[in-house]
Amino acid sequence: MGKHRRPGPPNQPSRAVPRVNADNPLAAYDKRRQPPMDVHRRHRPVHGGASHLRPDEPRVLEQWDGFTYVPAGTAPDLATAQAWVNGPRPDTGPDGR
């Protein structure tokens, strides 16, 4: 196979997107409203830098609102921020659906 068989690193999902549904006039719009790499929640260090460094510093919690990431709160440390990111999303039911 050729060198450029599939773009991106082998450990990441394909960035290929499905075709737009012709029956739904808003399909292209809905496709653009998906978060990058399907990450609905993320955390960032308050003072910048790599997220794994200085795990005792506070984190800013961000959530996807359908257009961009918006601040959702703060966490006192890395472990709390990771628990929030991996927790159930507010728009899902108790069983995760």
BAFIVEX-520677 format. One record per residue (C-alpha): x, y, z; residue number from 1; residue in three letters. Coordinates in nm, 4 decimals, always signed. Each point is the difference from the previous one (the first is absolute). Layout:
REM residues N
+----------+----------+----------+-----+---------+
|     east |    north |       up | num | residuo |
+----------+----------+----------+-----+---------+
|        X |        Y |        Z | NUM |     ALA |
...
+----------+----------+----------+-----+---------+
***
This chain:
REM residues 97
+----------+----------+----------+-----+---------+
|     east |    north |       up | num | residuo |
+----------+----------+----------+-----+---------+
|  +0.0000 |  +0.0000 |  +0.0000 |   1 |     MET |
|  +0.1015 |  +0.3577 |  -0.0501 |   2 |     GLY |
|  +0.1484 |  +0.2258 |  +0.2624 |   3 |     LYS |
|  -0.3119 |  +0.2181 |  +0.0135 |   4 |     HIS |
|  -0.2540 |  -0.2758 |  +0.0346 |   5 |     ARG |
|  -0.1720 |  +0.1619 |  +0.3008 |   6 |     ARG |
|  +0.0788 |  +0.3418 |  +0.1482 |   7 |     PRO |
|  +0.0811 |  +0.0366 |  +0.3660 |   8 |     GLY |
|  +0.1665 |  -0.2171 |  +0.2603 |   9 |     PRO |
|  -0.1024 |  -0.3671 |  +0.0110 |  10 |     PRO |
|  -0.1250 |  +0.0281 |  +0.3597 |  11 |     ASN |
|  -0.2690 |  +0.2593 |  -0.0803 |  12 |     GLN |
|  -0.3387 |  -0.0587 |  -0.1612 |  13 |     PRO |
|  -0.0476 |  +0.0867 |  -0.3634 |  14 |     SER |
|  -0.0938 |  +0.3605 |  -0.0720 |  15 |     ARG |
|  -0.2066 |  -0.1034 |  -0.2976 |  16 |     ALA |
|  -0.3550 |  +0.1222 |  +0.0361 |  17 |     VAL |
|  -0.3117 |  -0.1661 |  -0.1367 |  18 |     PRO |
|  -0.1787 |  +0.1511 |  -0.2962 |  19 |     ARG |
|  -0.2665 |  +0.2596 |  +0.0646 |  20 |     VAL |
|  -0.3541 |  -0.1387 |  +0.0056 |  21 |     ASN |
|  -0.1884 |  +0.1471 |  -0.2970 |  22 |     ALA |
|  -0.3369 |  -0.0428 |  +0.1761 |  23 |     ASP |
|  +0.1012 |  +0.2208 |  +0.2922 |  24 |     ASN |
|  +0.0620 |  +0.3634 |  -0.1046 |  25 |     PRO |
|  +0.1834 |  +0.0704 |  +0.3294 |  26 |     LEU |
|  +0.2329 |  -0.3024 |  -0.0163 |  27 |     ALA |
|  +0.3074 |  +0.2045 |  -0.0970 |  28 |     ALA |
|  -0.0705 |  +0.2452 |  +0.2805 |  29 |     TYR |
|  -0.0429 |  -0.2805 |  +0.2553 |  30 |     ASP |
|  +0.3263 |  -0.1604 |  -0.1116 |  31 |     LYS |
|  +0.1907 |  +0.3251 |  +0.0654 |  32 |     ARG |
|  -0.1447 |  +0.0235 |  +0.3513 |  33 |     ARG |
|  +0.1754 |  -0.3150 |  +0.1187 |  34 |     GLN |
|  +0.2916 |  +0.0601 |  +0.2402 |  35 |     PRO |
|  +0.3529 |  -0.0657 |  -0.1231 |  36 |     PRO |
|  +0.0853 |  -0.3692 |  +0.0372 |  37 |     MET |
|  -0.3308 |  -0.0505 |  +0.1901 |  38 |     ASP |
|  +0.1381 |  +0.1561 |  +0.3201 |  39 |     VAL |
|  -0.2974 |  +0.1631 |  +0.1717 |  40 |     HIS |
|  +0.1845 |  +0.0911 |  +0.3201 |  41 |     ARG |
|  +0.3616 |  +0.1006 |  +0.0594 |  42 |     ARG |
|  +0.2177 |  +0.1647 |  +0.2624 |  43 |     HIS |
|  +0.2870 |  +0.2460 |  -0.0281 |  44 |     ARG |
|  +0.2536 |  +0.1211 |  +0.2586 |  45 |     PRO |
|  -0.0900 |  +0.3462 |  +0.1302 |  46 |     VAL |
|  +0.3502 |  +0.1372 |  -0.0595 |  47 |     HIS |
|  +0.0609 |  -0.1830 |  -0.3293 |  48 |     GLY |
|  +0.2536 |  -0.2667 |  -0.0784 |  49 |     GLY |
|  -0.0300 |  -0.3745 |  -0.0386 |  50 |     ALA |
|  -0.2939 |  -0.1606 |  +0.1791 |  51 |     SER |
|  +0.2068 |  -0.2773 |  +0.1607 |  52 |     HIS |
|  +0.2508 |  +0.2359 |  +0.1614 |  53 |     LEU |
|  -0.0669 |  +0.1413 |  +0.3478 |  54 |     ARG |
|  -0.3022 |  -0.2226 |  +0.0782 |  55 |     PRO |
|  -0.0790 |  +0.1968 |  +0.3187 |  56 |     ASP |
|  -0.0821 |  +0.3248 |  -0.1840 |  57 |     GLU |
|  -0.3617 |  +0.1007 |  -0.0778 |  58 |     PRO |
|  -0.1623 |  -0.0781 |  -0.3357 |  59 |     ARG |
|  -0.2572 |  +0.1781 |  -0.2131 |  60 |     VAL |
|  -0.2815 |  -0.2332 |  -0.1062 |  61 |     LEU |
|  -0.1401 |  +0.0532 |  -0.3508 |  62 |     GLU |
|  -0.3053 |  -0.1511 |  -0.1659 |  63 |     GLN |
|  -0.1083 |  -0.0086 |  -0.3660 |  64 |     TRP |
|  -0.3166 |  +0.2083 |  -0.0575 |  65 |     ASP |
|  -0.0560 |  -0.0962 |  -0.3634 |  66 |     GLY |
|  +0.2210 |  +0.2732 |  -0.1416 |  67 |     PHE |
|  +0.3033 |  +0.0461 |  +0.2261 |  68 |     THR |
|  +0.1371 |  -0.0954 |  +0.3399 |  69 |     TYR |
|  -0.1375 |  +0.2156 |  +0.2826 |  70 |     VAL |
|  +0.1207 |  +0.0139 |  +0.3621 |  71 |     PRO |
|  -0.2012 |  -0.2304 |  +0.2250 |  72 |     ALA |
|  +0.1853 |  +0.0484 |  +0.3283 |  73 |     GLY |
|  +0.3288 |  -0.0723 |  +0.1720 |  74 |     THR |
|  +0.1596 |  -0.2990 |  +0.1678 |  75 |     ALA |
|  +0.2556 |  +0.0189 |  +0.2807 |  76 |     PRO |
|  +0.2345 |  -0.2619 |  -0.1507 |  77 |     ASP |
|  +0.0625 |  -0.2353 |  -0.2920 |  78 |     LEU |
|  -0.1722 |  -0.3043 |  +0.1548 |  79 |     ALA |
|  -0.3252 |  +0.1907 |  +0.0576 |  80 |     THR |
|  +0.0102 |  +0.1435 |  -0.3528 |  81 |     ALA |
|  +0.0518 |  -0.3448 |  -0.1531 |  82 |     GLN |
|  -0.2895 |  -0.1411 |  +0.2033 |  83 |     ALA |
|  -0.2243 |  +0.2790 |  -0.1353 |  84 |     TRP |
|  +0.1123 |  -0.0570 |  -0.3599 |  85 |     VAL |
|  -0.0601 |  -0.3771 |  +0.0219 |  86 |     ASN |
|  -0.3324 |  +0.0350 |  +0.1846 |  87 |     GLY |
|  -0.3423 |  -0.0218 |  -0.1659 |  88 |     PRO |
|  -0.0940 |  +0.2873 |  -0.2293 |  89 |     ARG |
|  -0.2905 |  +0.2180 |  +0.1182 |  90 |     PRO |
|  -0.1966 |  -0.0608 |  -0.3221 |  91 |     ASP |
|  -0.0016 |  -0.3778 |  +0.0521 |  92 |     THR |
|  -0.2146 |  -0.2143 |  +0.2228 |  93 |     GLY |
|  +0.1145 |  -0.1976 |  +0.3028 |  94 |     PRO |
|  +0.0952 |  -0.2977 |  -0.2163 |  95 |     ASP |
|  +0.2270 |  +0.2144 |  -0.2247 |  96 |     GLY |
|  -0.2330 |  +0.0114 |  -0.3038 |  97 |     ARG |
+----------+----------+----------+-----+---------+
***
